[in-house]
Amino acid sequence: AGNHYWHLYLNVDDAGESIDLMPGASDGALYDGMTANGSMLYLTSREKLTGDDTDTSADLYRADVNGSSSALTRVSTGSGGSGNSDGCEPVGNSANAQWNAVAGAATDCSAVAIGGGGGVASDSGTIYFLSPERLDGSEGTQNAPNLYMAVPGSAPNFVATLESSLTGPNPPIVYHPYTHSCCAATNPQFVAVDASGGPSDGDIYVADNSSHVVRKYDPAGNLITGWGDNGMLDGSTVPAGAFAPISGVAVGTDGTLYVGTFIENNSAPELFEFGQDGTYLSQHQVEGAIQPVGITVDANGSVFYVGYYELVQRFGGGFGSSVISTWLYESGTKNGLAVDPDSGDLYVNFGGESVARFKFNASGEVIQGDGSTCTYECQPNEIFGAEEVTGASGFAVDPSNGDLYVDEGNRILRYDSGGHRLPGPDTGADVLSNSSSVAVGGDTSLYANNTTSTGANVAAFSPLVLAPEPRTDNPAVLDSVNDAGSRHTADFQVTPSGEDAAFPATIPFTGYDNAGHSEVIRYHADSDELACVSCNPTNARATGEARMAANGLSLTDDGRVFFNSTGPLAPRDLDEREDAYEWENGKINLISTGLSHFNSVLLSATADGTDAYFFTRDTLNAQDQNRELVKIYDAREGGGFPYSPPTVPCKASDECHGAGTESPAPANINSVAGSTGNLGSKAGHGRIRCKRGSGHRRRHKRCVRRHRHPRHAHHRKGRKKHRHGNRGGGR
């Protein structure tokens, strides 16, 4: 599966000779990480590297380095002989039939370390790993992915049982993922696949109605041969103008190719039959119905076709034989049909809006819905899909299980043999456009014609696989098995001391109703307890997913957890977008705004939790002039950089009166050369003196005329009375 196996060595202090950590081993091992000082390293191997290992299952080992030598200890061992057995039957998930091994591997009790060294505590050397066995007495679930913590020198301690098919929905959901496109054509209107198991098994037939040619490709999409107006590509002849235009292609269980045409002249051949080697075998002129628009063949070689005028005919043993039955089902357009090679049931696409199923008895008579038999103008046995099928054209039946595929042009629906639509993603929903024909290969792979704005071709889809299902797929389990050498920080994180570990899970370990959503879980070894750090503190039912940083630190050295959540966990988170959060001692704090039009996602936190970096499109600082481009912000404990915002200009009319003014500079007043200016003479120490005899006196640094009152007695007496009156007035 792309996992790399190594013979591991360690070089200490540029020594001339490295330490062999796996002396005598020949099969190699998966490297599982080491401590920061290199004193302890972990590896997983099927080799019996210690004397107490007697099974063939893969075990987890610790190499303790001392000077220029090392010693191996088997870590994946437990009480009661557990950890040294091959008798496990691990359950599966959507990626693997057994959770602890890639496809094709042996079924056994192999242990699995967290991928990329993600489970190793860099200081203490504690390691977290997975095992299908009960290594800690009765704790855990046999054959499930049990998570354990192993402190050097101590037996493994059970932490939790993670997701698998034991915890997921039943039955599992399967689908056909898109793989590639092939067989480019101008107008690929019909497609068929050879599932005969013969020399042409897997070959793809494509009818191109732009040039009225049927071409044959190998499974890789390489052109083999073709038929058309100019005969076969290998030189064989086909009647001129025979394929103008083509109305359908089908391949029998023996590899025989059948081609229908759309010719309106009853005197012209309209149905053709070719051998698996491409040899022309026979042709047939349609009687009674013209313009056949669908063709299919069952396991016995009986050929069915449907005409534009609602006529369905059946031939026994190819077109060279006579018509053995004809039906006319009400009125309305029929533009496709398919037959189940095993049961012989015939599905007719009626008007593109429903599916009609015809069943037959041993005599070839139609068994109608009321149980009666019929040979002409027959009613189908049942109709289904009336509220689900819209604008359908092509039909195909999987010969391995009888599933019916219905091509709606931009997606393909799947029904079981009972007429029930099967769950799972619709095939081709994000790939197909203007598709009108679907075909099933012998390995359950799918092919459909596809016409998009960028070109026309045939879209290929893989055989059925289990759809990703969070309730069965813990990412730490999937990635540790299928991508063992890579570090996925979103899967699992552990503190340097090993005291705390964090991982996502859909299992409600704490009893919180997460509604099947993924939550971030923290394990604290000192209390041996699990805490749901992303669960809503109000205990409201979960509405979103939570995850750790995809390529960064989420778990700080002191056990705080930073994470992302698409559900609102704080009152001010109102944007219904993904936001970054912090959990500390049971309390949740929102880091991003919670009021954005876009997602805000955690990048990483520092080991001491002082800084939490996150992506956002918001403008959270006045110095940010990047508008809605994605930026990285630092939510810093205790604040970030000081910033003094510019003065806001006045806006109210009573505050603003035109442009502002500046205070004038001091006046440039100079004294006459040689004078003392306004300082006076040195003799007067700068005081102003009035000229004698001028009648002036100095007042307030100025010379003013002196005012004298008359010196008459009566005048002075009147003044005195006036002053007395003033005092008596009580001022």
DOLO-266566 format. One record per residue (C-alpha): x, y, z; residue in three letters. Coordinates in steps of 0.05 Angstrom, whole numbers, plus 5000, padded with zeros to 4 digits. Example, Ala and Ser with C-alpha at 12.3 -4.5 7.8 and 13.67 -1.06 7.14 Angstrom:
BEGIN
524649105156Ala;527349795143Ser;
% end
This chain:
BEGIN
500050005000Ala;506050454993Gly;508550355064Asn;516150335068His;519849785106Tyr;526849915131Trp;532749595165His;533850105219Leu;540450395243Tyr;542250955291Leu;548451395288Asn;550451725353Val;555052345355Asp;557752225285Asp;560651555307Ala;564651185255Gly;559950585262Glu;552350615268Ser;548350185315Ile;544349625283Asp;537449655316Leu;535049015283Met;540748515285Pro;539247885245Gly;532748155215Ala;531448055141Ser;524248285127Asp;524749005150Gly;520449425196Ala;516050035198Leu;519350615234Tyr;514750875289Asp;518751475318Gly;523651625374Met;524852085433Thr;528052765424Ala;534752525451Asn;534751875412Gly;535151435472Ser;528851045454Met;526350845384Leu;520150455363Tyr;518949995305Leu;513749485282Thr;515748835249Ser;513348125236Arg;520347885251Glu;521347525317Lys;526348025344Leu;525947805417Thr;525847115449Gly;518847205477Asp;515747315408Asp;513046665381Thr;507346895336Asp;507547135263Thr;503347765276Ser;506848435273Ala;509148685341Asp;511349355367Leu;518449395394Tyr;522449905432Arg;529949985421Ala;533550265483Asp;540150575464Val;545950575512Asn;552550835485Gly;554350435424Ser;549249875434Ser;541749785438Ser;536849275467Ala;529949095440Leu;523749015483Thr;516948775457Arg;511749295476Val;505348995447Ser;504448465500Thr;499448405556Gly;496647975610Ser;494247255602Gly;498647125541Gly;495447665499Ser;499948005449Gly;503147355427Asn;497647045385Ser;495346995312Asp;488146795329Gly;484847475318Cys;479547645267Glu;479848405263Pro;473548755240Val;473749225181Gly;472349945162Asn;470950285096Ser;478250255074Ala;480249545094Asn;476748885105Ala;480648835170Gln;482449485204Trp;489749295221Asn;492149085152Ala;492149315080Val;488448935026Ala;491048235016Gly;494748185082Ala;494047605129Ala;488647605182Thr;492147615249Asp;493348005313Cys;498248525286Ser;499349145328Ala;499349835294Val;503250435318Ala;500651145305Ile;503251345237Gly;509451765227Gly;511551715299Gly;505552115322Gly;504351685383Gly;511251765415Val;512252255473Ala;518752615456Ser;521152675528Asp;518752075567Ser;518551565511Gly;511351365526Thr;507851095464Ile;500651035442Tyr;498850465395Phe;493150015370Leu;491749275379Ser;486048805363Pro;487448435428Glu;485648565500Arg;492448725527Leu;489949035592Asp;485848465622Gly;478548515604Ser;479049245580Glu;477549375507Gly;473848995452Thr;476848375420Gln;478448465346Asn;476849215347Ala;482049775344Pro;483749855417Asn;488150455436Leu;493450325488Tyr;498750755524Met;505350415543Ala;510150755591Val;517250475585Pro;517949925636Gly;510349835646Ser;505049415613Ala;500249745563Pro;494450135593Asn;487750135557Phe;485350825534Val;479350715488Ala;476450285432Thr;476150685367Leu;471450645308Glu;470450035264Ser;464849655231Ser;462649465302Leu;460750185317Thr;458450405248Gly;451850355210Pro;449349695182Asn;449449545124Pro;455549935102Pro;454750435045Ile;458350274979Val;459350694917Tyr;463250744852His;468751284856Pro;470851614790Tyr;477651384766Thr;479151654696His;476451814626Ser;478051444562Cys;475851304492Cys;475052014467Ala;469752114413Ala;465952674380Thr;459152414399Asn;459651794444Pro;452251614450Gln;452450884472Phe;457350464511Val;457849714527Ala;462949274563Val;464948554549Asp;464148164614Ala;464447474582Ser;470947264614Gly;473747094546Gly;479547404507Pro;475848074501Ser;473748104574Asp;473748824598Gly;473849114528Asp;469649744518Ile;465149864458Tyr;463350584442Val;458250804389Ala;460251484360Asp;454351774322Asn;458252354293Ser;461451864244Ser;456751264254His;462350824279Val;462850304335Val;469850274364Arg;472949754410Lys;477949944464Tyr;481849524514Asp;480749664589Pro;486450174587Ala;482950574533Gly;487350364474Asn;483750284407Leu;483249564383Ile;478549584323Thr;472149884298Gly;466149814252Trp;462950344209Gly;461450614139Asp;468250404114Asn;468049704142Gly;472049434201Met;478749734216Leu;481949054204Asp;479149024133Gly;472748624142Ser;466548894108Thr;460149174135Val;454449384088Pro;455550104067Ala;451350604106Gly;449050084155Ala;450550484218Phe;446951124201Ala;445551264257Pro;446850774314Ile;441350664365Ser;444750204416Gly;450149684429Val;450249074474Ala;455048504489Val;452647794503Gly;455447344556Thr;459446984502Asp;462547634477Gly;457947714416Thr;456848444397Leu;449948694378Tyr;448849364344Val;442149704332Gly;440950254281Thr;436050814273Phe;434150724200Ile;426950864181Glu;426850454117Asn;423949774134Asn;427449464074Ser;434249614104Ala;437749194156Pro;437149514224Glu;440149014274Leu;447148704268Phe;450848134302Glu;458448054305Phe;462747504335Gly;467647634392Gln;473247674341Asp;469448204302Gly;466747744248Thr;460147954217Tyr;454947414234Leu;447947654216Ser;443148224209Gln;435748294220His;430348744193Gln;425548994244Val;418348814230Glu;412549224256Gly;416649724296Ala;421750194267Ile;427350594299Gln;429550134356Pro;432450554412Val;435150034460Gly;438249354458Ile;440448834510Thr;441848084515Val;440947574570Asp;445246984593Ala;441846514544Asn;443346944485Gly;436247194478Ser;436447904450Val;431448444469Phe;430349114436Tyr;425349664445Val;422550074389Gly;420750814388Tyr;413450614380Tyr;413350234446Glu;414549554414Leu;419049074454Val;421248444418Gln;425247844440Arg;429547394397Phe;431646704419Gly;439046584406Gly;441047204367Gly;438147594310Phe;438847014263Gly;432946674298Ser;425746874295Ser;422047334342Val;419246924399Ile;415247454436Ser;412748164428Thr;409648634480Trp;406449304476Leu;406049664543Tyr;401050234540Glu;403450854505Ser;409251314517Gly;416551364499Thr;421250794516Lys;428450994507Asn;432550444541Gly;432349744569Leu;436749244605Ala;436148514625Val;438648154686Asp;443047594656Pro;441747144716Asp;434247214729Ser;432247414659Gly;428148004686Asp;427448564635Leu;427649294656Tyr;424549804608Val;425650544615Asn;418650834609Phe;418551564590Gly;424951704629Gly;420851774693Glu;420051064720Ser;422450344712Val;418049784687Ala;420049074704Arg;417848474662Phe;418347774690Lys;417847134649Phe;415946414660Asn;419645814632Ala;415545874567Ser;417746594557Gly;410946884574Glu;410447534613Val;408247454685Ile;403948074697Gln;402948424763Gly;396448044778Asp;399947374766Gly;396847244698Ser;401047084637Thr;401347464572Cys;404647434504Thr;402248094472Tyr;400448784498Glu;402848574566Cys;403148964629Gln;409648964670Pro;410248574734Asn;411649224772Glu;413649954765Ile;418450314812Phe;422550944817Gly;416751394796Ala;418651914849Glu;426151844841Glu;427851754767Val;427852384725Thr;430052444653Gly;433251754651Ala;435651424587Ser;440650874597Gly;439850234638Phe;444849694658Ala;444649094705Val;450448834746Asp;450848084730Pro;454147934797Ser;448448164842Asn;442648394798Gly;443349134817Asp;440149604766Leu;443750244745Tyr;439650824717Val;443151384679Asp;439852054689Glu;444752454648Gly;448552774705Asn;448452204755Arg;447351454759Ile;442451154809Leu;442950454836Arg;437149984854Tyr;437349284883Asp;433748704850Ser;427648854893Gly;426849544863Gly;429449914925His;434150494915Arg;440750354949Leu;443950864995Pro;450551204981Gly;453351764938Pro;450351794868Asp;455651564818Thr;458352104773Gly;454552674806Ala;460553134800Asp;463152844734Val;457652674685Leu;454153134636Ser;449252944580Asn;450352204592Ser;445451724559Ser;448551034567Ser;451550634624Val;455049954624Ala;457449474679Val;463949084674Gly;465048394702Gly;468748684762Asp;462849154777Thr;466549744746Ser;462050254711Leu;462650624645Tyr;458351194619Ala;458651644559Asn;460152364578Asn;459753014539Thr;462153644573Thr;464454334551Ser;471654094550Thr;470453474506Gly;466952814498Ala;469352144524Asn;467551544568Val;467851634644Ala;470451034682Ala;468550874754Phe;471850354798Ser;468449724825Pro;464149824887Leu;467950054949Val;465650245018Leu;464150975022Ala;467951365075Pro;463851325139Glu;466151725200Pro;462451245245Arg;466850665223Thr;473151045202Asp;477551355254Asn;482951745216Pro;488351525265Ala;486750795247Val;486150895172Leu;492451305163Asp;496650895212Ser;495250275170Val;495150545099Asn;500151115106Asp;504550875163Ala;510551315146Gly;506951985146Ser;505452445204Arg;498152665206His;497453175262Thr;489853195253Ala;489652445272Asp;493352415338Phe;497652855383Gln;501352715448Val;504953175496Thr;512553085507Pro;511152785576Ser;506052305548Gly;501052515602Glu;496052785551Asp;493852555482Ala;488552835435Ala;484952505377Phe;478252575338Pro;472652075347Ala;465251985332Thr;464151505390Ile;460751875448Pro;465851675500Phe;463252185551Thr;455852065538Gly;454952725500Tyr;449952685442Asp;454552845383Asn;449352605331Ala;454852205296Gly;459252815287His;466752805299Ser;469153095365Glu;476153225392Val;477752785453Ile;483252895504Arg;486052325546Tyr;489452505612His;493651935638Ala;494252175709Asp;486652125720Ser;485751595666Asp;479851995639Glu;477252205571Leu;474552905560Ala;470653165500Cys;474053835489Val;469654035429Ser;462853835458Cys;457954405467Asn;458654655540Pro;451054745543Thr;450154005526Asn;446054205465Ala;446153665411Arg;452053725364Ala;450854055296Thr;457854065267Gly;464553725261Glu;470853855302Ala;478053725282Arg;485153875302Met;490254265261Ala;491853915196Ala;499254095196Asn;500554405264Gly;500354345339Leu;493554295374Ser;495754005441Leu;500154435485Thr;505254175535Asp;500554335593Asp;494653965562Gly;490754525531Arg;487454365464Val;486454825404Phe;481654585350Phe;476754775295Asn;469254695298Ser;463754805247Thr;458554815303Gly;457455415349Pro;460555295417Leu;460556015443Ala;454856525447Pro;458457005400Arg;459656475347Asp;453956665300Leu;456956585230Asp;455255855217Glu;462355765192Arg;468455395217Glu;471955745274Asp;478155645317Ala;477355485391Tyr;481455355454Glu;479754865510Trp;482854935578Glu;480654565641Asn;473554455616Gly;472555165589Lys;471855345515Ile;474056005486Asn;472956265416Leu;479356495381Ile;476756745314Ser;471257255309Thr;465256795299Gly;462157335255Leu;465657205189Ser;462757045120His;468456545111Phe;471655965150Asn;477156125199Ser;481755525210Val;487155375261Leu;494255335234Leu;498155175297Ser;499255355369Ala;505955425404Thr;507954895454Ala;506755365513Asp;500055595485Gly;502156325484Thr;500856395409Asp;495256095368Ala;495956205293Tyr;489856165248Phe;487756295176Phe;482256805163Thr;479557275110Arg;477257775162Asp;480658435175Thr;482258415250Leu;487558955253Asn;487359665225Ala;494259555194Gln;491358975152Asp;490059255082Gln;489258575048Asn;481658595047Arg;478857875038Glu;485257525020Leu;487056935065Val;491757165121Lys;495056875182Ile;493557205248Tyr;496657075316Asp;491957055375Ala;497157215428Arg;496157115502Glu;496957785537Gly;496358185473Gly;500358305410Gly;503858915381Phe;501659615406Pro;498260035354Tyr;495960765359Ser;490260895310Pro;490361545271Pro;486162125296Thr;479162095269Val;477362745233Pro;471163115257Cys;464662945224Lys;459163365258Ala;457564065229Ser;458164405297Asp;465164125304Glu;467864265235Cys;468564975207His;472664915146Gly;479964735143Ala;483864765207Gly;488765335222Thr;495665355251Glu;498365825304Ser;502666385273Pro;510066405286Ala;512766955332Pro;513167645298Ala;519967825271Asn;520868505305Ile;527968785306Asn;530869385344Ser;534269985312Val;541669865309Ala;545170165369Gly;538870275411Ser;536569895472Thr;529869735441Gly;524369645491Asn;529069445546Leu;530770155568Gly;537570385591Ser;542270005635Lys;541870565686Ala;534470475694Gly;535069735695His;530169695638Gly;524670115673Arg;520670635634Ile;521771345661Arg;517071945645Cys;520072625628Lys;520273095685Arg;515673695682Gly;511373375628Ser;505573255675Gly;505972505661His;506871925708Arg;508571195696Arg;502770705699Arg;502869985673His;509370095637Lys;506470715602Arg;507071475612Cys;500071765622Val;497672475639Arg;496772595712Arg;489572795732His;488773295788Arg;482373465825His;480574185846Pro;483274355914Arg;477174725940His;474874536010Ala;467774425993His;469873955938His;474273545985Arg;468673536037Lys;463873255987Gly;468672715969Arg;469272506041Lys;461772446048Lys;461572025987His;466771536014Arg;463171496080His;456771346046Gly;460170786009Asn;462570416071Arg;455670526104Gly;452770176045Gly;456169546067Gly;459769366002Arg;
% end
